[in-house]
Amino acid sequence: MPMSESASPPLTETDRAAIERFIEQAWSEYGLAENTLASYRSDLTGFARWLGGHGSSLASASRELLYRYLAARTAAKYTARSNARLLSTLRRYYKLMIRIGAADADPTLLLDAPKLPRALPKALSESEVEGLIRAPDIATPLGLRDRAMLELLYATGLRVSELVGLRADQINLRQGVLRVTGKGGKDRLVPLGEEAQHWLERYVAASRPLLTRGRTVEAVFVTVRASGMTRQMFWVMVKKHGLVAGIASQRISPHVLRHSFATHLLNHGADLRALQLLLGHSSLSTTQIYTHVAREGLKRLHAQHHPRG
């Protein structure tokens, strides 16, 4: 690697002092964690040593040299994510150094961060979702509550915060819809679907009274302590039922069910604009990522079942 210990000269005392000054300033101003500060120190030390091998220093680094350093890292197989982190470190370093008068110019100005590959959302298969939903023991009040929550989440694609914060006045069982307040305080109407409505009605009639024990609780979904569910508690619940359903814990989370809802709708021909409204996305570009997920699923299906796949 062009930035290896053997290929680069030792760190100069001037650059070492500048890095430590930045670390101390960053810690005192932002209260950053030790791991973050260690990452900053590593990034700056690597850049400073490379600059030393090219007759420059942190204080005199030019944009051209920074371009060359990033190109060298790319050639050495550093990832775009690693280079983006480095550039973020350098931006913060030079911003602070200029502010305190320790540097005259910022070589990161007008330099775009490397484009990161957009991670595709994970989605469970339809059979996996079915197994997860059927995992709770509906003979118990908590099991019936869990079944209703899982059915509702998969049927509506709600965010976890929207699900656990759901109130009775947001549910219209006669019309079969929810009125949800999403990000930015925007309201949207989301259809329940027959299955989710059925399990929600069963929970409200048979299980919720046993859990609230006569107390007034604003949240629809409550715990054994007669208080509203939290996102953390729901996360634990989903993991637990996922284990029963035979789904690896790293593959499942409440948000994965929202992804599965969107992906499965698209796989069955849903309109992208309609999906945007259901998910509560302010921009269609956010929703469009699910078309890539659905497309990958269709490719796998074709490869598996088509005689010439």
C-alpha positions in Angstrom: 0.0 0.0 0.0 1.3 3.5 -0.8 0.5 4.6 2.8 2.3 1.7 4.5 4.5 2.2 7.6 7.6 1.3 5.6 6.9 3.5 2.6 6.2 6.8 4.4 8.6 8.8 6.5 8.1 9.3 10.3 5.6 11.8 11.4 7.2 15.2 11.9 7.0 16.9 15.3 5.1 19.8 13.8 2.4 17.6 12.3 2.3 15.5 15.5 1.7 18.6 17.6 -0.9 19.8 15.2 -2.8 16.5 15.3 -2.7 16.4 19.1 -3.9 20.0 19.3 -6.8 19.1 17.0 -7.6 16.0 19.1 -7.6 18.0 22.3 -9.7 20.8 20.8 -12.2 18.3 19.3 -12.6 16.5 22.6 -13.1 19.7 24.6 -15.6 21.2 22.1 -17.6 18.2 20.9 -17.0 15.6 23.7 -16.3 12.9 21.2 -15.8 9.3 22.2 -12.3 7.8 22.5 -12.9 5.5 19.5 -13.9 8.5 17.3 -10.8 10.5 18.4 -8.6 7.4 17.8 -10.1 7.2 14.3 -9.3 10.9 13.7 -5.7 10.5 14.9 -5.2 7.5 12.6 -6.6 9.2 9.6 -4.6 12.4 10.1 -1.4 10.5 10.9 -1.6 8.5 7.7 -2.2 11.6 5.6 0.5 13.6 7.3 3.1 10.8 6.8 2.1 10.5 3.1 2.4 14.3 2.7 5.9 14.1 4.3 7.0 11.7 1.6 5.9 14.2 -1.0 7.6 17.2 0.5 4.5 18.7 2.2 2.8 18.8 5.6 -0.7 19.2 7.0 -0.3 22.9 7.2 0.7 23.3 3.6 -1.3 20.5 1.9 -2.9 21.4 -1.4 -6.1 20.2 -3.0 -4.0 18.5 -5.7 -2.0 16.5 -3.1 -5.2 15.5 -1.4 -6.6 14.3 -4.8 -3.4 12.3 -5.3 -3.7 10.8 -1.8 -7.3 9.7 -2.3 -6.3 8.2 -5.7 -3.5 6.3 -4.1 -5.8 4.9 -1.4 -8.3 3.9 -4.1 -5.6 2.1 -6.0 -4.6 0.4 -2.8 -8.2 -1.0 -2.5 -9.5 1.3 0.2 -13.3 1.4 0.1 -15.3 4.4 -0.8 -16.7 4.3 2.7 -13.2 4.5 4.2 -12.2 7.4 1.9 -15.5 9.2 2.8 -14.6 8.8 6.5 -11.1 10.2 5.9 -12.5 13.2 4.0 -14.9 13.8 6.8 -12.0 13.8 9.3 -10.0 16.2 7.1 -12.9 18.6 6.7 -13.3 18.8 10.5 -9.6 19.1 11.0 -9.1 22.0 8.6 -12.2 23.8 9.6 -11.0 23.8 13.2 -7.4 24.6 12.3 -8.4 27.6 10.2 -10.7 28.9 12.9 -7.9 28.9 15.5 -5.3 30.3 13.0 -3.2 27.1 12.7 -3.8 26.7 8.9 -4.2 29.1 6.1 -6.1 27.1 3.5 -8.5 24.1 3.5 -7.6 21.6 0.7 -11.0 19.8 1.2 -13.0 22.8 -0.2 -14.9 22.0 -3.4 -13.9 18.3 -3.0 -16.9 16.0 -3.3 -17.1 13.0 -1.0 -16.9 9.6 -2.7 -20.3 8.2 -3.7 -21.2 5.4 -1.4 -23.1 2.3 -2.6 -26.6 2.5 -1.5 -27.4 -0.4 0.8 -30.5 -2.3 -0.3 -33.0 -2.8 2.5 -33.3 -6.3 3.8 -36.6 -8.1 3.3 -37.9 -11.5 4.5 -39.5 -13.9 2.2 -43.3 -14.2 2.4 -43.1 -17.6 4.0 -40.6 -16.2 6.6 -43.0 -13.4 7.4 -45.9 -15.9 7.7 -43.8 -18.0 10.2 -42.9 -15.0 12.2 -46.5 -13.8 12.5 -47.7 -17.3 13.6 -44.9 -17.6 16.2 -46.7 -15.9 19.2 -48.8 -18.1 21.5 -52.3 -16.5 21.0 -53.7 -18.5 24.0 -52.0 -15.9 26.2 -52.8 -12.1 26.5 -49.2 -11.2 25.5 -49.2 -13.6 22.7 -52.4 -12.2 21.3 -51.0 -8.7 21.6 -47.8 -9.7 19.8 -49.8 -11.4 17.0 -51.9 -8.2 16.5 -48.8 -6.0 16.4 -47.0 -8.2 13.9 -50.1 -8.5 11.7 -50.5 -4.7 11.9 -46.9 -3.9 11.1 -46.8 -6.2 8.1 -50.2 -5.1 6.8 -49.5 -1.4 7.0 -45.7 -0.9 6.8 -45.8 1.5 9.8 -42.6 2.8 11.3 -42.0 1.2 14.7 -42.4 4.6 16.5 -45.8 4.9 14.7 -46.9 1.4 15.8 -46.0 1.7 19.5 -47.4 5.2 19.7 -50.7 4.3 18.1 -53.7 5.6 20.0 -57.3 4.4 19.9 -58.5 7.6 18.3 -56.2 6.9 15.3 -58.1 3.7 14.5 -61.3 3.5 12.5 -62.4 -0.1 12.5 -65.6 0.7 10.7 -63.7 2.0 7.7 -60.7 -0.2 8.3 -58.1 2.5 8.3 -55.5 4.1 10.5 -54.7 7.8 10.7 -51.0 8.0 11.3 -48.9 11.0 12.1 -45.5 10.4 10.5 -42.3 12.4 10.2 -42.7 16.1 10.0 -46.1 15.9 11.7 -47.7 14.8 8.4 -50.9 12.7 8.7 -51.7 9.9 6.3 -54.5 7.3 6.1 -53.3 3.6 5.9 -55.7 0.7 5.2 -55.6 -2.1 7.8 -56.5 -5.1 5.7 -58.9 -7.8 6.8 -56.4 -10.0 8.7 -54.8 -7.2 10.6 -58.2 -5.8 11.5 -59.4 -9.2 12.7 -56.4 -9.6 15.0 -56.5 -6.0 16.2 -60.2 -6.4 17.2 -59.5 -9.7 19.0 -56.6 -8.1 21.0 -58.7 -5.0 21.9 -61.6 -7.1 23.0 -59.9 -10.0 24.8 -56.3 -9.2 25.7 -56.0 -5.5 26.2 -58.5 -5.3 29.2 -56.5 -8.0 31.0 -53.2 -6.1 30.5 -54.6 -2.6 31.5 -56.4 -4.0 34.5 -58.9 -1.2 34.4 -56.3 1.6 34.1 -56.6 4.3 31.5 -53.7 3.9 29.0 -53.5 6.1 25.9 -51.4 3.6 23.8 -53.3 0.8 22.1 -50.5 -1.7 22.7 -49.6 -2.1 26.4 -47.3 -4.2 28.5 -47.9 -6.3 31.6 -47.3 -3.2 33.6 -50.2 -1.5 31.9 -47.9 1.0 30.2 -47.3 1.7 26.5 -44.9 -0.5 24.6 -41.5 1.1 23.7 -39.5 0.6 20.5 -36.9 -1.3 22.5 -39.4 -3.7 24.0 -40.9 -4.3 20.6 -37.5 -5.0 19.1 -36.8 -7.6 21.7 -40.2 -9.2 21.1 -39.6 -9.4 17.3 -36.2 -11.0 17.9 -37.8 -13.6 20.3 -40.5 -14.6 17.8 -38.0 -14.6 15.0 -36.0 -17.2 16.9 -39.1 -19.4 17.2 -39.7 -19.0 13.5 -36.2 -20.1 12.7 -35.0 -16.7 11.4 -31.5 -15.7 12.2 -31.4 -12.8 14.6 -29.1 -10.6 12.4 -31.7 -10.9 9.6 -34.6 -9.6 11.5 -35.7 -6.3 13.1 -38.9 -4.3 13.2 -37.7 -2.2 10.3 -37.2 -5.4 8.2 -40.9 -6.0 8.4 -41.5 -2.5 7.0 -39.1 -3.3 4.2 -40.8 -6.7 3.6 -44.2 -4.9 3.4 -42.9 -2.6 0.7 -41.0 -5.3 -1.3 -43.9 -7.8 -1.3 -46.4 -5.1 -2.4 -44.2 -4.2 -5.3 -43.6 -7.9 -6.2 -47.4 -8.2 -6.5 -47.7 -5.2 -8.8 -48.3 -2.3 -6.4 -47.9 1.2 -7.8 -44.9 3.1 -6.6 -46.8 6.3 -5.9 -49.3 4.4 -3.8 -46.5 2.8 -1.9 -45.0 6.2 -1.3 -48.2 7.3 0.3 -48.5 4.2 2.4 -45.0 4.4 3.7 -45.2 8.2 4.4 -42.2 9.1 2.3 -41.9 12.8 1.5 -39.9 12.0 -1.7 -40.5 9.4 -4.3 -36.8 8.8 -4.6 -36.8 7.3 -1.1 -39.5 4.8 -2.2 -37.7 4.0 -5.5 -35.0 2.0 -3.6 -37.6 -0.8 -3.1 -37.9 -1.2 -6.9 -34.3 -2.5 -6.8 -35.1 -4.9 -4.0 -38.1 -6.2 -5.9 -36.1 -6.5 -9.1 -33.4 -8.5 -7.4 -36.0 -10.9 -6.0 -37.5 -11.4 -9.5 -34.1 -12.1 -10.9 -33.5 -14.8 -8.3 -36.9 -16.2 -9.0 -36.2 -16.3 -12.7 -32.8 -17.9 -12.2 -34.3 -20.6 -9.9 -37.3 -21.6 -11.9 -36.9 -20.7 -15.6 -35.5 -23.6 -17.7 -33.0 -21.2 -19.2 -32.4 -19.1 -16.1 
